[in-house]
Amino acid sequence: CGEGSHRQLPAAGVPLNQVRSIHVTHLHGDHCYGLGSVIRGIDLAKVEEAAATAAAATEAGKETGPVKPIVTHIWGPPGLVQLLQAQLVLTGAHLGLRTYFIVTEFVLTAEDAVPQAQPMVAGCDKLLVRRQAPRAINEIASLQGALNTVQPALDRIPQVWYPPRQPAPSMGLPSLGSTLQGGISDDHAESLYGRNFLATPGVFWVVQPTPLPGQDPKDVPEPKLHCLAAQLQHRVPCWGYVFQEAEPAQPDVPRRKVCILGDTINSAGIAPLAMGCDVISHEATFSKGMEDKCRVAQHSTGWMAGAFAEAVQAKQLVLTHFSARYTRLGGPEGRSS
């Protein structure tokens, strides 16, 4: 959700009023600086859509019935709340929201979790926050089986990364209450963003819509896509997402699965979730032979992306996050090289 996403989505044929959820991988600017503008655009588009629908029903003489809450869900790493405090609350943009946004931060322990959504700021019931803890891979037989299957292939991939330090279970998080009252501290910023992050192995997050305060969970619409998330290794806390159809698009056709990764030098944590995916989107910041730069920047080469896609038996690989140093290859010689 980088800068300009509120313009790029409609340009790509995705109207903002159709956006039901936003999945943030990590808090580097090219992936998150446009989030506030996207939220405001979604809010306006959905309000206009609801008004047009109500007007059409009135003109047709139809009863509209009770007004259902309009909710957009946002998931992402720790610090997502502070980002939106700066983009929306400090600018006063949150006061104009007329639809609901539930922001969920991923955390590593049950102690850090805040399951029930609560207002991000007093006086605004439209912008809500919560924190979600992971589940263990070995709790789900199918995921543990996928891990057992993919592990030998992962072990055969030469590793150019090295563990900068052991995982910090709590990531130095302040309580959500103190976060909402006092914002992010310098110590907290250093604990989250002053070092590389070794992904916590063997865990995943179930990404599904949650109820508003006081709302019956049965009234939350069932998603058309099931989503799971796992942590990746990068310079900041980073996650990847796997989306799978709740129902197959056609009879007798397997449910399609897509894996979207954030910036990473090691994607092993999401491998059991991604096994057999139809499409995997993997970053390819550097070219083969630049592994020393990968270690510093915690990014991948195109070769590393291909090796991981092969390990998880992905049907198609889409490379993203190219460096600006690359120029367009033209002509037969360029394509073959």
SERO-4910 file (N, C-alpha, C, O; in steps of 0.05 Angstrom, whole numbers):
BEGIN
 pado doro    nc1    nc2    nc3   cac1   cac2   cac3    cc1    cc2    cc3    oc1    oc2    oc3
  Cys    A     17    -24      0      0      0      0     18     25      0     16     42     18
  Gly    A     35     27    -21     53     50    -23     39     75    -31     14     75    -35
  Glu    A     54     97    -33     42    122    -41     28    120    -69     39    107    -87
  Gly    A      5    132    -71     -9    131    -96    -27    107   -100    -40    104   -121
  Ser    A    -29     90    -80    -46     66    -83    -75     73    -87    -90     59   -100
  His    A    -84     96    -76   -112    104    -79   -118    111   -108   -141    111   -116
  Arg    A    -98    117   -124   -101    123   -152    -96     97   -169   -110     92   -189
  Gln    A    -76     82   -161    -69     58   -176    -90     36   -176    -94     22   -195
  Leu    A   -104     33   -153   -125     13   -152   -147     17   -173   -153     -1   -188
  Pro    A   -160     41   -173   -180     45   -194   -168     43   -223   -181     33   -241
  Ala    A   -143     52   -226   -131     50   -252   -127     21   -261   -127     15   -285
  Ala    A   -124      3   -241   -120    -25   -247   -147    -40   -248   -147    -65   -251
  Gly    A   -169    -25   -247   -195    -38   -249   -206    -48   -223   -224    -65   -223
  Val    A   -196    -38   -200   -206    -46   -174   -219    -21   -161   -205     -5   -148
  Pro    A   -245    -18   -163   -258      5   -150   -254      4   -119   -255    -18   -107
  Leu    A   -250     27   -107   -245     27    -78   -269     17    -62   -265      7    -40
  Asn    A   -293     20    -73   -316     10    -57   -317    -20    -57   -334    -32    -42
  Gln    A   -300    -34    -72   -300    -63    -72   -278    -75    -54   -276    -99    -50
  Val    A   -262    -57    -42   -241    -67    -24   -252    -75      3   -264    -58     16
  Arg    A   -249   -100     10   -260   -110     35   -238   -113     57   -244   -112     81
  Ser    A   -213   -116     48   -191   -120     68   -165   -110     56   -162   -110     31
  Ile    A   -147   -102     73   -120    -93     65   -100   -109     81   -103   -112    106
  His    A    -80   -120     68    -60   -137     81    -32   -124     78    -20   -125     56
  Val    A    -22   -112     99      4    -98     99     26   -118    106     23   -133    126
  Thr    A     47   -119     90     68   -138     95     88   -127    116     96   -141    135
  His    A     97   -102    113    116    -90    131    115    -60    129    103    -49    110
  Leu    A    129    -47    147    126    -18    149    151     -3    138    163     14    151
  His    A    158    -10    113    176      6     98    159     24     79    138     15     70
  Gly    A    167     48     74    150     68     62    138     60     35    115     67     30
  Asp    A    153     45     19    142     37     -7    120     17     -5    108      9    -25
  His    A    115      7     19     94    -13     24     71     -2     42     51    -16     46
  Cys    A     74     22     53     54     30     73     47     60     72     28     68     85
  Tyr    A     63     77     59     58    106     61     32    115     49     22    136     55
  Gly    A     20     98     32     -6    106     20    -30     96     35    -53    100     26
  Leu    A    -26     83     58    -48     70     71    -70     90     80    -94     84     77
  Gly    A    -62    112     92    -81    132    101    -99    142     79   -123    145     82
  Ser    A    -87    148     56   -103    158     33   -121    136     23   -144    142     15
  Val    A   -113    111     23   -130     89     14   -154     86     32   -176     82     23
  Ile    A   -149     89     58   -171     87     78   -192    109     73   -216    103     72
  Arg    A   -183    133     69   -201    155     64   -216    151     38   -240    157     36
  Gly    A   -202    141     17   -215    136     -8   -236    114     -7   -258    116    -18
  Ile    A   -229     92      8   -248     70     12   -273     80     27   -296     74     19
  Asp    A   -269     96     47   -291    106     63   -310    122     46   -335    118     47
  Leu    A   -299    141     31   -316    158     13   -331    141     -8   -354    145    -13
  Ala    A   -316    122    -20   -328    106    -42   -351     89    -31   -371     85    -44
  Lys    A   -347     78     -7   -368     60      4   -392     76     14   -415     67     12
  Val    A   -388    100     24   -410    117     32   -426    125      7   -451    124      8
  Glu    A   -413    132    -14   -427    140    -39   -442    116    -50   -465    119    -60
  Glu    A   -430     93    -49   -444     69    -59   -469     63    -43   -490     57    -54
  Ala    A   -467     65    -16   -490     60      1   -512     80     -4   -536     72     -4
  Ala    A   -505    105     -8   -525    126    -13   -539    121    -40   -563    124    -42
  Ala    A   -524    113    -60   -535    107    -86   -554     83    -85   -575     83    -98
  Thr    A   -546     63    -70   -563     39    -68   -589     45    -54   -610     36    -62
  Ala    A   -587     61    -32   -611     69    -17   -630     86    -34   -654     83    -34
  Ala    A   -618    104    -50   -634    122    -67   -649    105    -88   -672    110    -95
  Ala    A   -635     86   -100   -647     69   -120   -669     52   -109   -690     49   -122
  Ala    A   -666     42    -84   -687     26    -72   -711     43    -66   -734     34    -70
  Thr    A   -707     68    -56   -729     86    -50   -744     93    -76   -769     93    -76
  Glu    A   -730     98    -97   -743    105   -122   -759     81   -133   -780     85   -146
  Ala    A   -750     57   -127   -764     33   -136   -786     25   -117   -801      6   -123
  Gly    A   -789     39    -95   -809     33    -76   -803      8    -59   -822     -4    -48
  Lys    A   -778      1    -57   -770    -22    -41   -762    -14    -13   -752      8     -9
  Glu    A   -767    -32      6   -758    -28     33   -729    -36     36   -721    -58     27
  Thr    A   -713    -19     48   -684    -25     50   -678    -42     74   -657    -55     74
  Gly    A   -694    -42     95   -689    -58    119   -668    -45    136   -659    -23    130
  Pro    A   -659    -59    157   -639    -47    175   -612    -42    160   -604    -58    143
  Val    A   -599    -20    167   -574    -13    155   -552    -30    167   -547    -29    192
  Lys    A   -537    -45    151   -515    -62    161   -490    -45    163   -485    -28    145
  Pro    A   -473    -50    183   -448    -35    185   -430    -42    162   -428    -65    153
  Ile    A   -416    -22    152   -396    -25    130   -369    -26    143   -360     -7    155
  Val    A   -355    -49    140   -330    -54    154   -308    -61    134   -312    -78    117
  Thr    A   -285    -49    137   -261    -57    122   -240    -66    143   -236    -53    163
  His    A   -228    -89    138   -208   -100    156   -180    -95    146   -174    -97    122
  Ile    A   -161    -88    164   -134    -83    157   -116   -100    175   -119    -99    200
  Trp    A    -98   -115    164    -79   -132    180    -51   -124    173    -45   -115    151
  Gly    A    -33   -127    193     -5   -121    188     12   -124    213      3   -134    233
  Pro    A     37   -115    211     57   -120    233     54   -100    256     39    -80    254
  Pro    A     67   -106    278     67    -86    300     77    -59    290     96    -57    274
  Gly    A     65    -38    300     71    -11    292     51      0    272     51     24    266
  Leu    A     33    -17    263     12     -8    244     -6     13    257    -15     32    244
  Val    A    -11      9    283    -28     29    297    -14     56    298    -27     76    293
  Gln    A     12     56    304     26     82    305     27     95    278     25    120    276
  Leu    A     30     80    257     29     91    230      3    105    225      3    128    214
  Leu    A    -19     92    231    -45    104    226    -52    127    245    -67    145    238
  Gln    A    -40    127    269    -42    150    286    -30    175    273    -42    197    274
  Ala    A     -8    171    260      5    193    246    -10    201    221    -14    225    216
  Gln    A    -19    182    205    -32    188    180    -60    198    183    -69    215    167
  Leu    A    -75    188    203   -103    194    205   -110    211    230   -124    231    228
  Val    A   -100    203    253   -108    216    278    -94    244    281   -108    264    286
  Leu    A    -68    245    277    -54    271    280    -63    291    259    -62    315    264
  Thr    A    -73    282    236    -82    300    216   -112    306    218   -122    323    204
  Gly    A   -126    292    236   -154    297    240   -171    282    220   -196    286    220
  Ala    A   -159    267    202   -174    253    181   -193    232    192   -213    226    179
  His    A   -187    222    216   -204    201    227   -232    211    234   -251    196    235
  Leu    A   -234    238    239   -260    249    247   -280    249    224   -304    250    229
  Gly    A   -271    246    200   -289    246    177   -298    218    169   -314    215    150
  Leu    A   -287    197    182   -294    169    174   -324    164    180   -333    170    202
  Arg    A   -337    152    161   -366    144    165   -371    114    163   -393    105    168
  Thr    A   -350     99    156   -352     70    156   -331     60    176   -313     75    185
  Tyr    A   -332     34    182   -314     23    203   -289     11    191   -289     -1    169
  Phe    A   -267     13    206   -242      1    198   -231    -13    223   -226      0    244
  Ile    A   -226    -39    222   -215    -54    244   -186    -61    236   -181    -75    217
  Val    A   -167    -51    252   -138    -54    247   -128    -76    266   -131    -73    290
  Thr    A   -116    -97    255   -105   -118    271    -75   -120    268    -64   -122    245
  Glu    A    -60   -118    290    -31   -122    290    -25   -151    297    -36   -162    316
  Phe    A     -6   -163    282      3   -190    289     23   -188    312     41   -171    311
  Val    A     21   -205    332     40   -206    354     48   -235    357     35   -253    346
  Leu    A     69   -240    373     80   -267    375     72   -283    399     75   -308    400
  Thr    A     60   -270    419     52   -285    443     24   -278    451     13   -257    444
  Ala    A     11   -297    465    -16   -293    475    -17   -270    495    -37   -257    497
  Glu    A      5   -265    509      6   -243    529      3   -216    515     -8   -198    527
  Asp    A     13   -214    491     11   -188    476    -16   -185    461    -22   -163    451
  Ala    A    -31   -206    460    -56   -205    444    -78   -189    457    -80   -188    482
  Val    A    -93   -175    441   -117   -160    449   -139   -169    430   -143   -156    409
  Pro    A   -154   -190    437   -173   -202    417   -196   -183    409   -204   -184    386
  Gln    A   -206   -168    428   -230   -151    422   -221   -124    412   -203   -111    423
  Ala    A   -234   -115    390   -228    -89    379   -236    -67    397   -257    -68    411
  Gln    A   -220    -46    399   -226    -23    415   -219      3    400   -202      2    382
  Pro    A   -230     25    407   -225     50    392   -195     58    393   -182     56    414
  Met    A   -185     67    371   -158     76    370   -155    103    384   -134    108    396
  Val    A   -176    119    384   -175    145    397   -203    151    408   -223    144    396
  Ala    A   -204    164    431   -230    170    443   -246    188    425   -235    206    412
  Gly    A   -272    183    424   -290    200    408   -293    191    379   -307    204    364
  Cys    A   -280    169    372   -282    159    344   -287    129    345   -268    114    352
  Asp    A   -311    121    339   -317     92    341   -314     79    314   -320     55    311
  Lys    A   -304     93    294   -301     82    267   -273     69    262   -270     53    244
  Leu    A   -254     77    278   -226     67    275   -219     50    299   -215     61    321
  Leu    A   -218     24    295   -215      5    318   -189    -11    314   -179    -15    292
  Val    A   -178    -20    337   -153    -35    336   -154    -60    354   -169    -61    373
  Arg    A   -138    -80    347   -136   -104    363   -108   -117    357    -95   -108    338
  Arg    A   -101   -137    372    -76   -152    367    -81   -182    368    -97   -191    384
  Gln    A    -68   -196    349    -74   -224    346    -49   -241    349    -28   -235    336
  Ala    A    -51   -262    365    -29   -281    369    -30   -304    349    -51   -308    336
  Pro    A     -8   -318    345     -8   -339    325    -17   -366    336    -23   -369    359
  Arg    A    -20   -385    317    -24   -413    324      0   -429    315     16   -420    299
  Ala    A      3   -453    326     26   -470    319     19   -487    295     -3   -497    292
  Ile    A     39   -490    277     36   -506    253     28   -535    261     11   -547    248
  Asn    A     40   -545    282     35   -573    289      7   -578    301      0   -601    307
  Glu    A     -9   -556    305    -36   -560    313    -54   -569    290    -75   -581    295
  Ile    A    -45   -565    265    -61   -571    242    -47   -593    226    -25   -589    216
  Ala    A    -59   -616    225    -46   -640    213    -38   -634    184    -16   -642    175
  Ser    A    -55   -621    168    -49   -616    140    -24   -597    137     -8   -601    119
  Leu    A    -22   -577    155      1   -559    153     26   -573    162     48   -569    151
  Gln    A     24   -589    183     48   -604    192     57   -624    171     81   -627    166
  Gly    A     38   -636    157     45   -654    135     58   -639    112     78   -649    100
  Ala    A     48   -615    106     61   -598     85     89   -590     93    107   -590     76
  Leu    A     93   -584    119    120   -577    128    139   -600    125    162   -597    117
  Asn    A    129   -624    133    146   -648    130    154   -653    101    176   -662     95
  Thr    A    135   -647     83    140   -652     55    160   -631     43    178   -639     28
  Val    A    157   -606     51    173   -585     39    200   -582     52    219   -571     39
  Gln    A    204   -591     76    229   -586     91    254   -597     76    274   -582     75
  Pro    A    254   -621     65    278   -630     51    285   -612     27    308   -607     22
  Ala    A    265   -602     13    270   -584     -9    282   -558      1    300   -546    -12
  Leu    A    271   -547     23    282   -523     34    311   -527     43    328   -509     40
  Asp    A    317   -550     54    344   -555     64    364   -556     41    388   -552     46
  Arg    A    355   -562     17    373   -564     -6    379   -536    -18    398   -534    -34
  Ile    A    364   -516    -10    370   -489    -21    393   -477     -6    392   -474     18
  Pro    A    415   -469    -20    437   -456     -7    428   -430      7    414   -414     -5
  Gln    A    435   -427     32    426   -404     48    448   -383     47    470   -387     55
  Val    A    440   -359     37    459   -337     37    454   -318     61    470   -301     66
  Trp    A    432   -323     75    426   -306     98    440   -318    123    449   -341    123
  Tyr    A    440   -303    144    450   -313    170    432   -301    192    422   -279    189
  Pro    A    427   -317    213    409   -306    234    423   -283    248    443   -288    262
  Pro    A    413   -258    246    426   -236    259    425   -238    289    443   -229    303
  Arg    A    403   -249    299    400   -254    328    375   -271    332    359   -275    313
  Gln    A    372   -281    356    349   -298    361    323   -282    361    323   -258    367
  Pro    A    300   -296    355    275   -281    356    269   -270    384    275   -283    404
  Ala    A    258   -246    385    249   -234    410    220   -240    413    204   -228    398
  Pro    A    211   -257    432    183   -266    432    163   -243    433    142   -245    420
  Ser    A    168   -222    448    148   -201    450    154   -177    432    137   -160    429
  Met    A    178   -176    419    186   -155    402    186   -128    416    184   -107    403
  Gly    A    187   -128    443    189   -103    458    164    -86    456    166    -61    458
  Leu    A    141    -98    453    116    -83    449    106    -71    475    106    -84    496
  Pro    A     98    -45    475     84    -34    498     56    -44    498     46    -56    478
  Ser    A     42    -41    520     13    -49    520     -2    -32    500      5     -9    494
  Leu    A    -24    -44    489    -39    -29    469    -51     -3    482    -53     17    468
  Gly    A    -58     -5    507    -69     19    521    -49     41    521    -55     64    515
  Ser    A    -24     35    529     -3     56    530      4     66    502     10     89    498
  Thr    A      2     48    482      7     56    455    -14     77    446     -7     97    434
  Leu    A    -39     72    451    -60     90    443    -59    116    457    -66    137    446
  Gln    A    -49    116    482    -48    141    498    -23    157    491    -24    181    488
  Gly    A      0    143    490     25    158    488     40    156    462     61    169    459
  Gly    A     31    140    443     45    137    418     70    120    421     74    106    441
  Ile    A     87    120    401    110    103    400    134    117    413    139    141    409
  Ser    A    149    102    430    172    114    444    197    108    427    197     91    410
  Asp    A    218    123    434    243    118    420    254     91    426    265     77    408
  Asp    A    251     81    451    260     54    458    245     33    442    257     14    433
  His    A    219     37    439    203     18    424    211     17    395    213     -4    383
  Ala    A    215     41    384    223     42    356    250     28    351    253     13    332
  Glu    A    268     31    370    294     18    367    291    -13    370    304    -28    355
  Ser    A    274    -22    388    271    -50    392    258    -64    368    264    -87    362
  Leu    A    241    -49    354    228    -60    330    244    -57    305    244    -75    288
  Tyr    A    257    -34    302    268    -28    276    298    -23    276    309    -14    256
  Gly    A    312    -29    297    341    -24    298    357    -48    291    382    -47    294
  Arg    A    345    -70    281    360    -94    275    344   -111    254    321   -105    248
  Asn    A    357   -132    244    343   -151    227    325   -168    244    329   -171    268
  Phe    A    305   -180    231    286   -196    245    286   -225    234    279   -230    211
  Leu    A    294   -243    251    293   -271    245    265   -281    249    254   -279    272
  Ala    A    252   -291    229    224   -300    231    221   -322    251    237   -340    253
  Thr    A    199   -321    266    193   -342    286    183   -367    271    163   -365    257
  Pro    A    196   -389    274    188   -413    259    165   -428    272    160   -425    296
  Gly    A    150   -443    255    130   -461    265    104   -449    274     89   -462    288
  Val    A     99   -424    266     74   -411    273     61   -398    249     74   -392    229
  Phe    A     35   -392    251     20   -378    230     -3   -363    242    -10   -368    265
  Trp    A    -14   -345    227    -37   -329    237    -61   -334    219    -58   -334    194
  Val    A    -84   -339    231   -109   -341    216   -121   -314    212   -127   -300    232
  Val    A   -124   -306    187   -133   -279    180   -162   -281    172   -169   -290    150
  Gln    A   -180   -272    190   -208   -273    184   -223   -250    197   -214   -240    217
  Pro    A   -245   -240    185   -259   -217    196   -268   -222    224   -276   -244    231
  Thr    A   -267   -201    240   -275   -202    268   -298   -182    273   -301   -163    258
  Pro    A   -315   -187    293   -338   -170    297   -331   -143    309   -311   -140    322
  Leu    A   -349   -124    304   -347    -98    318   -355   -102    347   -368   -121    354
  Pro    A   -347    -83    364   -356    -85    392   -386    -87    394   -401    -71    383
  Gly    A   -395   -108    409   -424   -111    412   -438   -126    389   -462   -131    391
  Gln    A   -423   -132    368   -436   -145    345   -435   -175    349   -415   -186    358
  Asp    A   -457   -188    341   -458   -218    342   -439   -229    321   -442   -221    297
  Pro    A   -420   -246    328   -402   -258    308   -416   -271    285   -405   -272    263
  Lys    A   -441   -280    289   -456   -293    267   -464   -273    246   -470   -280    223
  Asp    A   -463   -247    253   -471   -226    234   -447   -217    217   -450   -200    199
  Val    A   -423   -228    222   -400   -221    206   -401   -238    180   -401   -262    182
  Pro    A   -401   -225    157   -403   -240    132   -379   -260    128   -357   -253    135
  Glu    A   -385   -283    118   -364   -303    112   -347   -293     89   -358   -284     68
  Pro    A   -321   -294     91   -304   -284     69   -304   -304     46   -308   -328     50
  Lys    A   -300   -293     22   -299   -310     -2   -271   -322     -5   -268   -341    -21
  Leu    A   -252   -311      9   -225   -321      8   -216   -328     37   -220   -312     55
  His    A   -204   -351     40   -191   -357     66   -162   -347     65   -149   -348     44
  Cys    A   -153   -337     87   -126   -325     87   -110   -334    112   -121   -334    134
  Leu    A    -85   -341    108    -66   -348    129    -42   -330    125    -36   -322    103
  Ala    A    -27   -325    147     -4   -308    146     19   -321    161     15   -336    179
  Ala    A     44   -314    153     67   -324    167     89   -303    166     89   -286    148
  Gln    A    107   -305    185    128   -284    187    152   -291    168    158   -315    165
  Leu    A    164   -270    157    187   -273    139    210   -258    152    207   -242    170
  Gln    A    235   -264    143    258   -250    153    264   -225    136    266   -227    111
  His    A    266   -202    149    273   -178    135    285   -158    155    291   -165    178
  Arg    A    289   -134    147    301   -113    164    282   -103    185    290    -92    206
  Val    A    256   -107    181    235   -100    200    216   -123    202    216   -141    184
  Pro    A    199   -124    222    179   -145    223    163   -147    198    152   -127    189
  Cys    A    161   -170    186    149   -173    159    133   -199    157    141   -219    169
  Trp    A    111   -197    143     93   -221    140     87   -225    110     89   -207     94
  Gly    A     80   -250    104     70   -258     78     42   -269     81     35   -278    103
  Tyr    A     27   -271     60     -1   -280     61     -7   -301     40      4   -300     18
  Val    A    -23   -320     47    -33   -340     29    -63   -339     28    -77   -341     48
  Phe    A    -74   -335      4   -103   -333     -1   -112   -357    -16   -100   -365    -36
  Gln    A   -135   -368     -7   -147   -391    -22   -177   -388    -23   -189   -379     -4
  Glu    A   -188   -394    -46   -217   -392    -49   -232   -409    -28   -224   -431    -22
  Ala    A   -253   -397    -17   -270   -412      1   -285   -434    -13   -289   -456     -3
  Glu    A   -293   -428    -38   -307   -447    -55   -293   -447    -83   -285   -425    -92
  Pro    A   -291   -470    -96   -279   -469   -123   -295   -453   -142   -319   -451   -141
  Ala    A   -280   -440   -161   -293   -423   -180   -311   -439   -200   -331   -429   -210
  Gln    A   -303   -464   -204   -318   -482   -222   -320   -509   -210   -302   -517   -194
  Pro    A   -341   -524   -216   -344   -551   -205   -321   -569   -213   -310   -566   -236
  Asp    A   -312   -586   -196   -291   -606   -201   -264   -593   -207   -247   -605   -219
  Val    A   -261   -568   -198   -235   -554   -201   -225   -547   -172   -240   -536   -156
  Pro    A   -200   -554   -166   -189   -547   -139   -191   -517   -133   -190   -501   -151
  Arg    A   -194   -511   -108   -194   -483   -100   -167   -470   -105   -146   -481    -97
  Arg    A   -167   -448   -118   -142   -435   -126   -129   -422   -102   -142   -412    -84
  Lys    A   -102   -422   -102    -87   -411    -79    -65   -392    -90    -51   -398   -109
  Val    A    -62   -369    -77    -43   -349    -84    -27   -341    -60    -38   -337    -38
  Cys    A      0   -339    -63     17   -331    -41     31   -305    -48     43   -302    -69
  Ile    A     28   -285    -30     39   -259    -34     60   -254    -11     52   -254     12
  Leu    A     85   -250    -18    106   -246      1    113   -217      3    112   -202    -16
  Gly    A    121   -208     27    134   -182     31    163   -184     24    173   -204     14
  Asp    A    178   -163     30    207   -163     26    219   -184     45    212   -185     68
  Thr    A    238   -199     35    249   -221     52    275   -232     40    279   -231     16
  Ile    A    291   -242     58    314   -257     50    310   -287     56    326   -304     46
  Asn    A    290   -293     71    284   -321     78    254   -324     81    242   -312     99
  Ser    A    242   -341     64    213   -344     64    204   -370     76    180   -378     73
  Ala    A    222   -385     89    216   -412     98    192   -414    116    178   -434    116
  Gly    A    187   -393    132    165   -394    151    138   -398    138    119   -408    150
  Ile    A    135   -388    113    108   -390    100    107   -414     82     86   -419     69
  Ala    A    128   -430     79    129   -452     61    106   -472     64     93   -479     44
  Pro    A    100   -482     89     78   -501     91     51   -490     83     34   -505     74
  Leu    A     47   -464     86     22   -451     79     20   -449     48     -2   -450     37
  Ala    A     43   -444     36     44   -439      7     45   -464    -10     42   -462    -35
  Met    A     49   -487      1     53   -512    -14     31   -515    -35      7   -514    -30
  Gly    A     40   -520    -60     22   -526    -82      6   -502    -92    -14   -505   -106
  Cys    A     15   -477    -86      0   -454    -94      0   -451   -124     19   -459   -138
  Asp    A    -21   -438   -134    -23   -434   -163     -4   -411   -172      8   -413   -194
  Val    A     -2   -391   -155     15   -368   -162     29   -359   -136     17   -358   -115
  Ile    A     55   -354   -138     70   -342   -116     83   -316   -126     96   -316   -147
  Ser    A     80   -295   -111     93   -269   -117    116   -266    -97    112   -264    -73
  His    A    140   -265   -108    165   -264    -91    182   -241   -100    185   -237   -124
  Glu    A    193   -227    -82    211   -204    -89    237   -214   -101    246   -237    -96
  Ala    A    249   -198   -118    274   -204   -131    291   -179   -134    296   -169   -156
  Thr    A    298   -168   -111    312   -142   -111    339   -143   -125    347   -125   -139
  Phe    A    354   -166   -121    381   -168   -132    383   -190   -152    366   -208   -153
  Ser    A    404   -190   -167    409   -211   -186    429   -231   -174    443   -224   -155
  Lys    A    430   -255   -185    448   -275   -175    477   -265   -176    485   -253   -195
  Gly    A    492   -271   -155    519   -260   -153    521   -237   -134    543   -227   -128
  Met    A    498   -227   -124    497   -203   -106    488   -212    -78    475   -196    -64
  Glu    A    495   -237    -71    486   -247    -45    496   -231    -21    483   -229      0
  Asp    A    520   -219    -24    531   -203     -2    513   -179      3    508   -171     26
  Lys    A    502   -167    -18    483   -145    -14    457   -155     -2    444   -141     13
  Cys    A    449   -180     -9    425   -191      3    428   -193     34    409   -187     48
  Arg    A    451   -201     43    456   -204     72    452   -177     86    442   -175    108
  Val    A    462   -156     73    460   -129     85    432   -118     84    421   -109    105
  Ala    A    419   -120     61    393   -108     57    370   -126     64    347   -118     66
  Gln    A    377   -152     69    356   -172     76    335   -175     54    311   -176     59
  His    A    345   -175     29    328   -179      5    337   -205     -9    356   -218     -1
  Ser    A    322   -212    -30    327   -237    -45    337   -231    -73    334   -209    -84
  Thr    A    350   -252    -85    356   -251   -113    334   -265   -129    317   -279   -117
  Gly    A    334   -261   -155    314   -276   -171    318   -306   -169    299   -321   -170
  Trp    A    343   -314   -167    349   -343   -164    337   -354   -138    325   -375   -138
  Met    A    340   -339   -117    329   -348    -91    298   -350    -93    287   -369    -82
  Ala    A    286   -331   -106    256   -332   -110    249   -357   -125    229   -371   -118
  Gly    A    263   -363   -147    257   -387   -163    261   -413   -147    245   -431   -150
  Ala    A    283   -414   -131    288   -438   -115    266   -443    -95    258   -465    -90
  Phe    A    256   -421    -83    234   -424    -63    208   -432    -77    194   -450    -66
  Ala    A    202   -420   -100    178   -428   -114    179   -457   -122    159   -471   -120
  Glu    A    202   -467   -130    205   -495   -137    201   -513   -112    188   -534   -114
  Ala    A    212   -504    -89    210   -520    -65    181   -524    -56    173   -545    -47
  Val    A    164   -503    -59    136   -504    -50    118   -514    -72     94   -514    -69
  Gln    A    130   -522    -95    115   -533   -118     95   -514   -129     72   -522   -136
  Ala    A    102   -488   -130     84   -468   -141     82   -472   -171    101   -480   -185
  Lys    A     58   -467   -182     54   -471   -211     64   -447   -227     74   -451   -249
  Gln    A     63   -423   -215     73   -399   -229     87   -381   -209     79   -380   -186
  Leu    A    107   -367   -218    122   -349   -202    121   -321   -214    127   -318   -238
  Val    A    114   -301   -198    115   -273   -207    136   -259   -191    135   -258   -167
  Leu    A    156   -247   -205    177   -233   -192    170   -203   -189    160   -191   -208
  Thr    A    175   -192   -165    169   -164   -160    192   -150   -146    213   -162   -141
  His    A    188   -124   -141    208   -109   -125    235   -107   -139    256   -111   -126
  Phe    A    234   -102   -165    260   -100   -179    274    -74   -171    261    -54   -165
  Ser    A    300    -75   -171    316    -51   -166    314    -32   -189    311    -40   -212
  Ala    A    317     -7   -183    317     14   -204    342     13   -222    343     26   -242
  Arg    A    361     -3   -213    386     -5   -229    382    -20   -255    397    -17   -274
  Tyr    A    361    -37   -256    357    -53   -280    344    -37   -302    325    -22   -297
  Thr    A    353    -40   -326    341    -27   -349    325    -47   -365    329    -71   -362
  Arg    A    307    -37   -381    290    -55   -397    307    -70   -417    324    -58   -431
  Leu    A    303    -96   -419    316   -112   -439    300   -113   -464    276   -118   -464
  Gly    A    312   -106   -487    298   -105   -512    311   -123   -533    335   -127   -533
  Gly    A    295   -133   -551    305   -148   -573    310   -177   -565    310   -184   -542
  Pro    A    314   -194   -585    318   -223   -580    342   -228   -562    341   -246   -545
  Glu    A    364   -213   -566    388   -218   -549    382   -212   -520    391   -227   -502
  Gly    A    368   -190   -515    362   -183   -488    344   -203   -474    348   -210   -451
  Arg    A    324   -213   -489    306   -233   -477    320   -259   -471    316   -271   -450
  Ser    A    337   -268   -490    350   -293   -485    370   -291   -462    375   -311   -448
  Ser    A    383   -268   -459    403   -265   -437    389   -264   -410    402   -262   -390
***
